[in-house]
Amino acid sequence: MQQWLGKSLKHKLSLLIIIATLVPLLFLGIFSFNIAKSLTEEKAKITGMNTLRQLEAYLDTMVKDVENISLFLIGHIGVQAYLKTEQSNYVQQTTVINFLTNLAFSKDYIANIIVEPLGSKDAISHKSLVRSEFRNITEVVPDYYEQHPKWWSFVHRQWTFEGVRKVITLARPIRSTDKYKPIGNLQINLDQGVIANQFRQAVLEKTGFVLLLDENNRIIAGPPDMETNLTLADYYPSIGEFEGLSGNIDYGEGSNKKTILYKKMSSVNWKLVGIIPSQEYRSQNQYFIKLTAVAVTVAILLAIILVLFLIQKITNPLSVLTRFLKNSSPEEPLPALPVKTVDEVGQLIISYNRLSSRIVKLTDEVKLNESLKKEADMHALQVQINPHFLYNTLSSIHWLALMNQDVKIAEMVGSLSDFLRFSLNNGQEYCTIQQEIMHVRHYVNIQTIRYPEKFNFEVHVEEELYQHTMLKLLLQPLVENSMLHGILSRDGMGTITIRGHREHEGIHFVVEDDGIGMTTERLKWLQDQLVENPLQYEKGQTPRGSFGLRNVHKRLLLHYGKDAGLRVESTEGVGTRVMFTIPDLPEIQQSELSSKGDGDIEGTDR
């Protein structure tokens, strides 16, 4: 894997961008699924609570109706009259039975209404009572009705001529309206089957169900597989208490986890409980999982395709550039690449094309400079034809002049011999500054004999610079130029001065004279000649003033670079100053001098 990544930028970019794209997509998918999951659960809870509210409204209506009927019955004249008499009265009994039948006729949830006297008289009911499991609360709590006006019983069975039913009884005492003394009891039996059927129709999330609990959490109504009068804790151990009027709790873990909704009724101490298995959420969440997986997979595939396409578009020019550079020959020019875009990659290819063009141009310039350098050095050494014959001849003339006691001729010939010996110098290009100054003095000695009392020559060079090296034959042509074009053209004596000192850029030389100077136009023309095509050698042209200013300028540029050229200042009638600066690299040139061999130019044998 590491080797696969290390070989290609495209592989790295593709993997990096795909990972950078996939990670947010996966997190987005997980986040979306969790949101959908929580929304599904919240929706189920809201729907369940709405169902409980509807059932509560149904039960409240029923309970209030039954309680209103009970209040109406305990104050009814016929009921009061029947209960107050000691002996049974068939007419009164029939009247009460008919009245009870009429009350219960339109209400399917009323299973039976029973008026029970305290004495030995028979109880009255609109349906004949055969047997009942009802036990009044006073059997457990004798003074219950002194503190409570009514009591709702738990679920019990009742047998009538129609069969056996499970009922819930509203029981309350009947007191006389005149003396407020207990004269009987009233029982209104609600059909538990009607209530249970209503609850069984209220399904929560397909397999969820609703329970009705009494004040002791015993089951009043619920699904068929849950027995009445058993507590909720019998089916769900450690369920705990329900806090507040309504709410929800989670029961169980894993696949057995259930959400339990509850709501307490305000009209009676009953509780509505909705139980939703977590499997219902899980079944709905499966749909969201599949939907999210499909959406994320499609997004991932589209992202991968788009990333690969974009990476291909970006890296193709780079791959082409890489192949060109890899397969290019160092001996051949770099080929130009087509530019198809103007983005960063296109700019890179444009820069590459410019660089390749620049490399070709620089290569040509280097070749030209080397050629010009050799050509300039050949011009500087063009007098090196048969040097030993020339030295021997000058030496013979020198000794003949001494024998004839002609000191001037001997001195002139000696200076000329040293001058020529330095100029030839076995082809060496560099010399010490001291040797260059000595060469200039030989030239000045010759010209002093030729032009007596015409000029003075001064040298002001820092002594610590004498052993530093420089390109030879630089100062003498400048002194010659000052003499021929500055001093000899003026009236009276003139002065030529060489100055040398170390500066920040290197070693700075100045050759100045107080000759006739140059006009502004002539100075401008000379400066233009030095600036325009300084390295172009014009065949057939003989530089004026020994090697000439242009030849010196050319050699400075070839050997020391573009910042080492001549700078000329001149004022008409005042004089001329010619300046240049060379790098202070004595160790390089000194080593070159040592490697040249025995070209000693100071010890001239005359």
N, C-alpha and C positions, 0 to 999 in steps of 0.2 A: 504493500500500500504506500509506504513511504517512498519507494523507488518510483512508483507510478505518479505520485504527486510531484516528486522532485524533477521530473523530466519535462514538465509542461506547465506554463503559466495558465493555460486554458483549463487544465485539470484543477489547479488550485482555485482559480476564480469560480469555476463551475461548482465545485464542492462547497466553497465558502458561501456563495450566494444561495445555493440550494438549501444549505443548512440554515442560513439566516432567514430564508423564506419559510421553510418547513416548520421551524420551531414556533414562530408566531401563529402559523396556521393551526398547528396541533394544540397550542394553548388556547387559541380562539375556539376550536372545536370542543375542548374540554370545558371551557368557560360557558359556551353556549349550551352544552348538555346539562351542566350543573344548574344553569339558570332555568332551562326548560323543566328539569327535574323538580326544582323548588317551586316553579309556577304550577306544575301539575299537582304537586302535593297541596299547595295553597288553594288551588281551585277545588280540589276534592274536599278540603276542609270547609271552604265557603259554601259549597253545594250541600255538604252534610249538615252544616248549621242551619241553612235555609230549610232543609227537610225537617229538622227538629223543630224549628219555629212553626212550620205548618202543622205538624202534629200537636204542638203545644196549643196552637189556636183551636184545633179540633177538640182536644181534651178540655180546654178551658170552657169552650161553649157547652160541652156535654156536662161537665162538673157543675157549672153555674146553673144550667137548666135543671139538673137533678136537685141541687140545693134549693132552688126556687120552688120546685114541686114539693120538696119536703117542708118548707116553710108554709106553703099553701095548705098542705094536708094537716099539719098539726093545729092549724087554726080553723079548719073547716068545721062547720056547725054539725054536720052529720057525724063526723068522726068524734067530735067532742061529746055529742049526745050518746053515741054508742058506748064510749069508754066510761062515761059517768054512771050509766045504769048498772045495777048489780046483776040482773038477769039478762040472758041473751034475748034479743028481739030480732025475729026473722026479717021483719020489714026493714028495720034499720040496717041490718046486716046486708040485705040485698041491695039497699040503696048505696051503701058504702062500696060494695063490690062493683056495682055498675059504674060508680064514679071513678074508682081506681082503674077499671078497664078502659074507660074513656081517656083517662090521663096517659096511659101507657100505650094506647092503640097506635099512635102515629110515630112512636119512638122505638126504633128497632133495637136500640142498645139497652132498653129497660127489660130485664128478664122477668122481674116480679116485684110487686109492691106488697108489703106485709104490714098490717096494723095489729099489734099484739097488746091486749089488755093486761093489766097487772094482776087481776084476779083470776078466777077460774073460768072465765068466759073464753070462748074459742077465738083464735086469731083469725083475722080476715085477710085474704089475699086475692088478687084478681086471677091468679092461677093456683089451682089446688096444690097445696104443699104436701108432699109425701114424706120427705126427709130432708134434713139440712145439716151440714157440718159447721154451720155458723156458731160461733161462741162470742158473746158480747164482751166488750172490754171490761165491763164491771165485774166479770168473774175473776179478773186478775187485779184490776185497779177499781175497787168499789166506788170511790168518790171521783172517778174520772170526769163525769158529766157536771160536777160542781165547778170545774175549772175550764171545761171545753164544751161547746154547744153540740158538737157532732164528732163522729169517728168513722174513718174509712178503714174497712177491714182488709185483711190479706185475701188472696184468692182461695175460695173454698167451693165445694161441690154442693149442688142443690137438686133434689129430685122432685119433679112435678109429674102431672099426668102426661105431659109431653115428653118426658124423659129426663135424663140427668144433664146438668150444665155446670160449667165453672162460672162463678159469679164473683163480683166485688160488691160489697155491701156498704151503703151509707147508712149508718145507724145514728139515731138521735132520740132522746126522750120526748114524750108528749106530756105536757102539763095542762092542767085545766085553765081555761081563760079567765075564770072568775076568782079562784083561790090560788092559782099558780102552784098547784100540788101535782106531783107525778101521777098520771093516770094510765100510762102505757108507753110503748116504744114503737118507733117507726123504722122499718127497713126498706130501703130502695135498692134492689139488686140490679147491678149492671152486668150485662152479658159479656163475659171476658172474651168469648169467641169473636164478637163483633169488633172489640177493641184490637184483639190480636190480629184479625184479618186486615184491619186498617194499617197496622204496623208492618205486617208482612208485605204489603204492597209498596211500602216506602223502602225501596232497595237503594243502598248506597254503593255506587261504583261497582255494579254487577253482582259481586259476591258479598258486599257489606250488608249489614242489617241494623235494625233499631230495636232497643229494649226499653220497656217501661218498668221502672223500679219504684217500690214504695219507700217510706221514710227509713226503713231498715235495710235498704238495698236488696230486698227480695224481689224476684222477677214477677211482674204482673202480666206482662205480655211480651212476646218475642217470637223468634223462629220456632218451628215445631220441635226441633231437636234439643231445645233448652227447656227444662222443667220449670214450671211456676213454683213459687215459694222457696226455691233455692236462691242463695245469695249470688251476687256477681263474683264474689271471691271464690265460690266453689268452682267456677269455670276459669277464672283468672286470678290465681293466688297472688298475694302481695301486691294487689293493684293499688292499694292506698285510698286515701280520701279524696273526694272532689272538692277543690277549694274555689270559692266564689260562686256566682250564679251560673256562669258558663265558662267553657274553655276546652282545652284538649291536652292530652297526655300521650306519650309514647309508651307502649308496653311490649316487652319482649325484645329479641335481637334476631338479626339475620332474616331468614325466610319466615320465621314465626313472628316477626315484628308487626305490631298493629297500632293504628292511630285510633284513639278512643276520644270521641267528642261527647260532651255532656252539657245539659241545660236543666236547671232546676225550675219547676213550675211555681209560680207565685200564689196561685189559687189553692193549691193542695201540696202537701209535702211529697210529691212524686218527682222522679228524675227521668228525663229522657236521655238515653245513652245510645250513641251511634258508634259502631265498630267497623273500621275499614282495614282489611288486611293489606300489608305492604306489597303483597303480590300484585294487587291492582295497580299500584304505582309502577311496579317493576314491568308489568305488561305494557303499560303506556310508555314507560321509559325506553322499552325495547324499540318502539317505533322511532323515538327521538334519536336513539343510538344509531339505528340504521340510517335515518335521514341525515344525521350529522356526519356519519362515516362516509356516506355517498358524497355529500357536499364537500367535505374535507379532501376526499380522494380526488374528486374532479378538480378542486382548486390546486391540489398538489401537482397533478399531472399537467394542468395548464401552466402552473408556475415553472415546473421543470422544463417544459417545452419552450416557454418564453425565455427562461434564463439561458438555456442552451443556444437558442436562436440569437439572443443578444450577445452572448459571449463569443459565438462564432463570428458575428459581425465585427466585434471589437478586436478579437485576436487574429482574424485572418490577415489583415495588413501587417500585424506584428510577426506572424508566422512567415509571411512572404519576405519581410525584411530580414528575419533570422536566416532563412534559407539563402538569401542573396549574400549575406555577410559570411555565412558558413562555407558556401561554395565558391566565394570569390577568391581570385588569385592575388597574392601580394604584388605580383609583377604587373598586373593589369589594372586599369582604372576601374573604380567602383561604378556599377551600372546605376542609372537613374530609375526610380520606381514611379509608377503612375499614382497620382493623388486623386482619390475618389471621394474623400470627405474633408471637411474643414474643421473637424473637432480636434481633440488633443492628439489622437493617433495620426490624423492627417497632418497636423502641425509637426509631429515627430518625423513623418516621412519627408515633409518639406525641408525640415532641418537636416535630415540625412542627405537629401539631394544637394543641399547647399554645402554641407560638409564634404561630400564626395567631390563636388566641383572645386571647393576650396583646396582640398588635398591635391587634386590634379594640378591646380594652379601653383600651389606651393612647391610641389615636386618640380614643376617646370622652372620655377624661380630658383630653387636650390641648384638645379643643374646649370641654369644660366649663370648664377652667381659663381659657382665653382669654375665655370669656363672663363668668366670675366676676371675672376681672381687670378687664375693662372696667366691669363693674357696680360693683366696689369703687371704681375710680377715679372713676366718676360720683358715687358717694356722697361721695367725698372732695372733689369739686368741685361739689357740688350748690348751693353758695351763689354760683356764678359766673353769676348772672342780672343782666344789665345792669350789669357791674362799673364802667364809667366813670361812670354816674350815681351809684353808691354812693360811689366815690372822691371825686367832686366835692362831694357832700353832706357827707362827713366832713371834707373840706378846708375847706369853708365854716364848719362848726361849730368847727373848730380855730382859724381866724383870728378868729371872733367871740369865742371864749374868750380869746384873747390880747389882743384889743382891750379886753375887759372886765377884763383883768389877772387872769383866773382860771386860774392856772398848772396846778392839778390837773386841771381839765377838759381843758385844752389837751394836757397830757401823756397823759391817758387816751385822748383821741380820737386823738392821733398814734400811740400804740401800737396802738390798734384798727385804724387805717387800714393801718399796716405789717403787722399780723397778717393782715388780710383780703387785702392785696395778695399776701403770700407764699402764702396758702392757694390763691388763684386762679391767679396766676402763669402765665397764658396756657396752662394745661393741661399744663405740664411736670411730669414724674414725679420727676425727680432734682434734687438741689441739692447744694451743698458742705456739709460738716459745720459750717463756720462759719455758713452761712446758716440751717441747722437750729437751731443754738444761739441765733442772733439771734432767730429766730421764737419760741423758747421764752421768751427774755427779754421780748419784747413781751407775751406772754401773762402772764408773772409780774408785769410792771409794772402791767398792768390789774388783776390780782387783788390786788396789794399796796395799790393805792388803794382797792380794794373791801373788803379785809380787812387794815386796818393793824395792825402789830405782832402778826401772827398766825404768820408763818413767815419763815424765812430760806432763801435760794436760793444754792446753790454749784455751780460748774462746774469739774471737774478733768479736762480733756481735753488730751492731748499736742498741743503746738502744731503739730508736723509733720503732724498728721492733719487740720488745718483745711481744707486745700485738696483733700482727698479727697472723693469724691462718695458720696452715699447716697440712698436713697429718702426723699422728703420726708414730713413729717407723721407721723414715728415717735416722736420724743421728746416732743412737746407733749402728745399724748393720755396718755402715761404719767405726765408731770408733773401733768396735770390729775387723773388718777385718784388719784395720791398725795395731792394737795391736798384733794380733795373727800371721799375715803374714809379718809384716814389722818390728816392734820394738823388739818382743821377739826373732826373728831370728838373730838379730845383737848383737855385743858385746857392752857393756856399756849402758849408759843412752840414751833414745830416747825421742823425743817430738812429741806429736799429737796435732794438732791445728785445731780448727773449726773457719771458717771465714764466716761472713754473711753481705751482704750489698744490697742496692736497686740498680737495673740497669733499663735500658730502657725496657727490656723484662719482668721484674718482680723482685723477690727476689732471689739473687744468693748465693748459699752455696758452700763452699770448705772444704773438710776434707783432710788434708795433713799430711804426716809423713816423718821423715828422716831415715826410715828403710832401708832394704836391696834393695828395689825396685824390678823391674822385668826385665828379659831379653827381647830383642826385639821380639823374637818368642812367649814368654809367653804373652806379652802385646797384640800382634796381635791376638793370640788365644782368649784372654779374650774379646777384642773388637768385634771379630766375634761372640762370644757367645751372646753378648748383642744385636747385630744387627740382627742376623738370628733367626727368629721365637721367638721374645722376649716374646710374649703373650702365647706361647704354654707351658702348664704346664706338666711337666714330672712326672708322678706318680712314687712313690717309690724313688725319688731322694731327698736326704737331702742336702740342700744348705750348703756350707761351710762358716764359719764365721757368727754365729748367723743365721739371716734370709738369709744371703748371698747377694752378689751383684746383682745377677739375680732377686732375689725376690724383692729387692728394686727397681730395674729398671722396673720390671713388674708392680709394684704398682704405680709408677710414671706415666707410660704410660696409665694405666687404669683410673687413677683419674684426670690427668692433660693434657693428650693428647700426641701426638707423639713428640712434641718439648721439653718435660720435662724429657727425659731419662738421664741416667748417662753418663758422659764423663770421661774417665780415661786417665791420663798421668803418665808415670813412667820412671825413669831412673835407671838402675842397679847401686847399690852402692850409690845412692843419695837419693832416696825416691819416694813416690807415691802421686799423687793428684787425688781425686775423686770429680767431680763437678756436680751440677744439678741446674736448675732454675725452680721456681714455679711461677705461676701467683700471682700478688698482689691483691687478692680479699678478703680482711679481712671481709667485711660485710656478705658475703655468709656463710663462715665457722663459723663466730661468731654467726650468727643466728642459725646455725645448732647445735652449742654447747649449746646454750641457750635452744633449743628445746629438748635436750637429757635428761634434768632433773638435777638430783643432783649428777652427776659424778665428784665430786671434787677430784682432784688427788694431790693437794698440801698438804692439811691438812691430813697427814697420822698419824694415831694414833698408836704409838708404845707401 
